[in-house]
Amino acid sequence: MKVTLLYVMLVIVALGSCTKEARLRKKEDRLIGVWEFEKVTYKKDFALFRKNITHEYRHDIVEFFPDYSAVYDDYSLRAVFYGDWNIFIDEDYYGEDNDLEFFVDAVFYDFLNHEDFYLYGSIDRLNRNKLNFEASDSRGTYTFKLRRL
């Protein structure tokens, strides 16, 4: 009886634990699809409040494909930019616990102005309908909230 119980517990633990690669593939699968910017804010370093800059991204769409290519449809410019994307993991160690942090890294090639642009940041939330991530520049932090179309 004890041996059977031990065997069942080992199977449950083995099935419940995921490798980093499996968790990464799961995040990639969730990211694939069409996303629209729902809310974008910017907070300058040492500022008290965030500035809502959603109007700069209104009706813009990002689509991530399974072959790691992407498309950014800029509504205000009436232009489409092609690019590539990747998700990677950074492992932080705090005491005995280790915590995985996921980052999205997308580059889009601007053939109009010859200035490529990036969406790069730490993923705060990624599920079936929501993608939230933060990105920083030299003066502050952007917070992007996207929803799946």
Secondary structure, DSSP 8 states (H G I E B T S, - for coil): -HHHHHHHHHHHHHHH---HHHHHHHHHHHH-EEEEEEEEEEEETT-SS-EE-GGGTTT-EEEE-TTSEEEEEETTTTEEEEEEEEEEEEEEEETTEEEEEEEEEEEEE-TTTS--EEEEEEEEEESSSEEEEEEE-SSEEEEEEEEE-
